Amino acid sequence: MTPERVLVTGATGFLGRNALPVLRERYPQVVGVHRADYDLTDPRAAERMFADHRPDVVVHLAGLVGGLGANRDRPADFCHENLLINAHAIHAAHVAGVQRFVAFVGGCSYPKDAPHPIPEHALWAGYPQPDNAPYSAAKRMVPLQLDAYRRQYGLSSAVAIPGNVYGPWDNFREAESHVVPALVRRFHEAAARGDETVTCWGSGEPSRDFLFAGDLARCLPFLIERYDDPEPINLARSERTTIRELAETVARVVGYTGRIEWDTTKPDGQREKVLDVTKMRAHGIDCPTTLEDGLRATHAWFAEHVARGDVRV
């Protein structure tokens, strides 16, 4: 399908900021909305959103997201709000006659003991990492909900599970950020002050599969036009990088030359999370940006926007 009108929820968030330019290059009408426009925890707001914009396709990026510390401190909020947001958006899209619903589920929704690299069919094979399980389990419901609406009402959908996404427009607030923006900010500020040491959370031993946000955004036309299936598809580079390797790479990119220390009293999170991209590659999709190139682009964006005062710190 080639839609005329595309609606993007969560348009002022991290993924939304990266998605809108890509979508606006390809589709005639792209509208971005955010929580100040429509609070999707309220079903009436979801109904009003679709009535106001009448999209052919919705790219659903709205949600309450945060790093390990935020999930540990506010588990009920992360579970409750995401369950409501997703349930209301999916139901209102069906009622409004939307042709395709595109959604994302975090890789943290996979079971903590999943085989590696993690295939899509492992999604329901166990319990998520306990540190952020309330959020992860809420997001895991999205493909189940979309499959139910497909079988009962014929709602077409596509669900993607990306690797650990990072890049411009990320959230760099200390208490809320994920690992890449947290480290970019920490090393940037340490280099500016001339600090002799930087302390990072955990042991540095867990591994992740990092994906540049620009690569993920460029996958959106595939999800909108070609991938019609509630069975999720992994989008990642399928490269194993330890948190220690990540910290060393960020330090090199930023120009920090001091020591890196590790606070093992802080949680590590899931031990390993690398995605199987066999299905993605079978569809001819690629995520070409290397970690070092992506980190350089992220740090350059961060340094410029900190100077301008329009970055989330």
C-alpha positions as CSV (number, residue, x, y, z in Angstrom):
1,M,0.0,0.0,0.0
2,T,1.0,3.6,-0.6
3,P,-0.9,5.8,1.9
4,E,-1.9,9.4,1.3
5,R,-2.2,10.4,5.0
6,V,0.2,9.2,7.7
7,L,-0.3,10.0,11.4
8,V,2.7,9.7,13.8
9,T,2.0,9.6,17.5
10,G,4.7,10.6,19.9
11,A,6.1,12.9,17.2
12,T,8.1,15.1,19.5
13,G,9.8,12.2,21.2
14,F,13.1,10.6,20.3
15,L,11.8,8.2,17.6
16,G,9.2,10.7,16.3
17,R,11.8,13.4,15.7
18,N,13.9,10.9,13.6
19,A,10.9,9.5,11.8
20,L,9.1,12.6,10.6
21,P,11.7,13.8,8.1
22,V,11.9,10.4,6.5
23,L,8.1,10.1,6.2
24,R,7.7,13.6,4.9
25,E,10.1,12.9,2.0
26,R,7.9,10.0,0.9
27,Y,4.2,10.6,1.7
28,P,1.9,13.6,0.7
29,Q,0.5,14.2,4.1
30,V,2.3,13.4,7.4
31,V,0.9,14.8,10.7
32,G,2.8,14.4,13.9
33,V,1.0,14.6,17.3
34,H,2.1,14.4,20.9
35,R,0.7,14.2,24.4
36,A,-0.2,17.9,24.7
37,D,-2.4,17.4,21.6
38,Y,-4.0,14.0,22.6
39,D,-3.4,12.3,25.9
40,L,-3.8,8.7,24.8
41,T,-4.3,7.4,28.3
42,D,-7.8,8.9,27.8
43,P,-9.9,6.8,25.2
44,R,-11.8,9.9,24.2
45,A,-8.6,11.7,23.2
46,A,-7.7,8.7,21.0
47,E,-11.1,8.8,19.3
48,R,-10.8,12.5,18.8
49,M,-7.3,12.2,17.3
50,F,-8.4,9.8,14.6
51,A,-11.6,11.8,13.9
52,D,-9.5,15.0,13.5
53,H,-6.9,13.6,11.1
54,R,-8.5,10.5,9.4
55,P,-5.2,8.9,8.5
56,D,-4.7,5.9,6.2
57,V,-1.8,4.7,8.4
58,V,-0.7,5.4,12.0
59,V,2.9,5.0,13.1
60,H,2.4,4.6,16.8
61,L,5.5,5.8,18.7
62,A,3.7,7.3,21.8
63,G,4.5,5.8,25.2
64,L,6.1,6.3,28.5
65,V,9.8,5.3,28.2
66,G,12.9,5.6,30.3
67,G,16.1,4.0,31.4
68,L,16.8,1.3,34.0
69,G,16.7,3.7,36.9
70,A,13.4,5.3,35.9
71,N,11.8,1.8,35.4
72,R,13.1,0.7,38.8
73,D,11.6,3.8,40.5
74,R,8.3,4.0,38.7
75,P,7.3,0.4,37.6
76,A,3.5,1.0,38.1
77,D,3.5,4.1,35.9
78,F,5.4,2.4,33.1
79,C,3.1,-0.5,33.1
80,H,-0.2,1.3,33.6
81,E,0.3,4.2,31.1
82,N,1.7,2.0,28.3
83,L,-1.1,-0.5,28.6
84,L,-3.7,2.3,28.3
85,I,-1.9,4.2,25.5
86,N,-1.6,1.1,23.3
87,A,-5.1,-0.3,24.0
88,H,-6.8,3.0,23.3
89,A,-4.7,3.8,20.2
90,I,-5.3,0.3,18.6
91,H,-9.1,0.3,19.4
92,A,-9.6,3.8,18.1
93,A,-7.7,3.1,14.9
94,H,-10.0,0.1,14.2
95,V,-13.1,2.2,14.9
96,A,-11.8,5.0,12.6
97,G,-11.1,2.5,9.7
98,V,-7.3,3.0,9.6
99,Q,-5.8,0.8,6.9
100,R,-2.5,0.0,8.6
101,F,-1.2,0.2,12.2
102,V,2.6,0.3,12.6
103,A,4.0,-0.2,16.1
104,F,7.2,-0.9,17.9
105,V,8.1,-3.2,20.9
106,G,11.3,-2.8,22.8
107,G,13.9,-5.6,22.7
108,C,13.5,-5.7,26.5
109,S,10.2,-7.5,26.0
110,Y,12.1,-10.6,25.1
111,P,12.6,-13.1,27.9
112,K,15.6,-12.6,30.1
113,D,16.8,-16.2,29.2
114,A,16.1,-16.0,25.5
115,P,18.5,-17.8,23.2
116,H,21.0,-15.5,21.4
117,P,20.8,-14.1,18.9
118,I,17.1,-13.7,19.8
119,P,14.6,-14.8,17.1
120,E,11.2,-13.3,16.9
121,H,9.4,-16.5,17.9
122,A,11.0,-16.3,21.4
123,L,8.9,-13.3,22.5
124,W,6.6,-15.4,24.7
125,A,9.1,-18.0,25.7
126,G,9.7,-16.6,29.2
127,Y,9.6,-13.7,31.7
128,P,11.4,-10.4,30.8
129,Q,14.3,-9.0,32.8
130,P,12.7,-8.2,36.2
131,D,14.3,-4.7,36.5
132,N,11.9,-3.4,33.8
133,A,9.4,-6.2,33.4
134,P,6.3,-4.1,34.1
135,Y,7.2,-1.8,31.1
136,S,8.4,-4.8,29.0
137,A,5.3,-6.9,29.6
138,A,3.0,-3.9,28.7
139,K,4.8,-3.4,25.4
140,R,4.7,-7.2,24.7
141,M,0.9,-7.0,24.6
142,V,1.0,-4.9,21.4
143,P,1.5,-7.7,18.9
144,L,-1.1,-9.8,20.8
145,Q,-3.6,-7.0,20.6
146,L,-2.9,-6.3,17.0
147,D,-3.3,-10.0,16.1
148,A,-6.7,-10.0,17.9
149,Y,-7.9,-7.0,16.0
150,R,-6.6,-8.5,12.7
151,R,-8.5,-11.7,13.3
152,Q,-11.8,-10.1,14.5
153,Y,-11.8,-6.9,12.5
154,G,-9.3,-7.2,9.7
155,L,-7.0,-4.4,11.0
156,S,-3.7,-4.6,9.0
157,S,-0.6,-4.1,11.1
158,A,3.2,-4.3,11.3
159,V,5.2,-4.7,14.5
160,A,9.0,-4.1,14.7
161,I,11.4,-4.9,17.5
162,P,14.5,-2.8,17.2
163,G,17.8,-3.2,18.9
164,N,18.9,-0.6,21.5
165,V,18.2,2.6,19.5
166,Y,20.3,5.7,20.0
167,G,20.9,8.9,18.1
168,P,19.9,12.6,17.8
169,W,16.9,13.8,19.8
170,D,17.4,11.2,22.5
171,N,16.6,11.9,26.2
172,F,19.9,12.9,27.9
173,R,18.3,13.5,31.4
174,E,20.4,11.7,34.0
175,A,17.5,10.0,35.8
176,E,15.6,8.9,32.6
177,S,18.1,8.2,29.9
178,H,19.1,4.9,28.4
179,V,22.8,3.8,28.3
180,V,24.0,5.6,25.1
181,P,22.7,9.1,25.9
182,A,23.7,8.7,29.5
183,L,27.3,7.9,28.5
184,V,27.5,10.5,25.8
185,R,26.5,13.2,28.3
186,R,28.7,11.9,31.1
187,F,31.8,11.7,29.0
188,H,31.1,15.0,27.2
189,E,30.8,16.9,30.5
190,A,33.8,15.1,32.1
191,A,36.0,16.0,29.1
192,A,34.8,19.6,29.4
193,R,35.7,19.7,33.1
194,G,38.9,17.8,32.8
195,D,37.8,15.1,35.2
196,E,40.3,12.3,35.9
197,T,37.7,9.6,36.2
198,V,34.2,8.7,35.0
199,T,32.1,6.2,36.9
200,C,29.7,4.0,35.0
201,W,26.9,1.8,36.3
202,G,27.3,-2.0,36.8
203,S,30.1,-4.2,35.7
204,G,30.3,-3.3,32.1
205,E,29.9,-7.0,31.1
206,P,26.4,-7.1,29.7
207,S,26.1,-6.9,25.9
208,R,23.6,-5.1,23.7
209,D,22.8,-4.7,20.0
210,F,22.9,-1.0,19.2
211,L,20.9,0.6,16.3
212,F,21.3,4.1,15.0
213,A,17.9,6.0,15.0
214,G,18.4,7.1,11.4
215,D,18.6,3.5,10.2
216,L,15.4,2.6,12.1
217,A,13.6,5.6,10.6
218,R,14.6,4.5,7.1
219,C,12.9,1.2,7.7
220,L,9.5,2.8,8.2
221,P,8.4,2.8,4.5
222,F,9.0,-1.0,4.4
223,L,6.8,-1.4,7.5
224,I,4.1,0.8,6.0
225,E,4.1,-0.5,2.5
226,R,5.4,-4.1,2.5
227,Y,5.3,-5.8,5.9
228,D,1.7,-6.8,6.8
229,D,2.0,-9.2,9.7
230,P,1.3,-9.0,13.4
231,E,4.3,-11.4,13.9
232,P,7.1,-9.0,14.9
233,I,10.2,-8.4,12.8
234,N,13.6,-7.6,14.4
235,L,15.4,-4.5,13.1
236,A,19.0,-4.4,14.2
237,R,22.6,-4.8,13.2
238,S,22.9,-8.1,15.2
239,E,26.3,-7.0,16.6
240,R,27.3,-7.9,20.2
241,T,28.8,-4.9,22.0
242,T,29.5,-5.0,25.8
243,I,28.7,-2.0,27.9
244,R,32.4,-1.7,28.7
245,E,33.2,-1.6,24.9
246,L,30.5,1.0,24.4
247,A,31.9,3.2,27.2
248,E,35.4,3.0,25.8
249,T,34.1,3.9,22.3
250,V,32.0,6.9,23.6
251,A,35.1,8.1,25.5
252,R,37.2,7.9,22.3
253,V,34.6,9.7,20.2
254,V,34.1,12.5,22.8
255,G,37.8,12.9,23.4
256,Y,37.9,11.9,27.0
257,T,41.3,10.6,28.1
258,G,40.8,9.9,31.8
259,R,40.0,6.6,33.6
260,I,36.8,4.7,33.5
261,E,35.6,3.1,36.7
262,W,32.6,0.8,37.3
263,D,30.1,0.9,40.2
264,T,29.2,-2.7,40.7
265,T,26.6,-1.8,43.3
266,K,24.4,-0.6,40.5
267,P,22.3,-3.1,38.4
268,D,23.5,-4.5,35.1
269,G,20.1,-5.2,33.6
270,Q,19.7,-8.1,31.2
271,R,22.9,-10.0,30.7
272,E,22.8,-10.2,26.9
273,K,20.4,-8.9,24.3
274,V,21.4,-9.4,20.6
275,L,18.7,-9.8,18.0
276,D,18.5,-12.4,15.2
277,V,18.0,-10.5,11.9
278,T,17.5,-13.4,9.5
279,K,13.9,-12.3,8.7
280,M,15.0,-8.7,8.2
281,R,17.7,-9.6,5.8
282,A,15.4,-12.0,3.9
283,H,13.3,-8.9,3.2
284,G,16.3,-7.0,1.8
285,I,16.5,-4.6,4.8
286,D,19.8,-3.3,6.1
287,C,20.9,-1.1,9.0
288,P,24.3,0.1,7.7
289,T,25.5,2.7,10.3
290,T,28.4,1.4,12.4
291,L,28.4,2.0,16.1
292,E,31.3,4.4,16.0
293,D,29.9,6.4,13.1
294,G,26.5,6.6,14.9
295,L,28.1,7.7,18.2
296,R,30.0,10.4,16.4
297,A,26.8,11.7,14.8
298,T,25.0,11.5,18.2
299,H,27.8,13.4,20.0
300,A,28.0,16.0,17.4
301,W,24.3,16.6,17.6
302,F,24.4,16.6,21.4
303,A,27.3,19.2,21.5
304,E,25.5,21.5,19.1
305,H,22.1,21.3,20.7
306,V,23.5,21.7,24.3
307,A,25.0,25.0,23.1
308,R,21.7,26.0,21.6
309,G,19.8,24.9,24.8
310,D,17.2,22.7,23.1
311,V,18.3,19.2,24.2
312,R,16.7,17.2,27.0
313,V,19.2,17.4,29.8
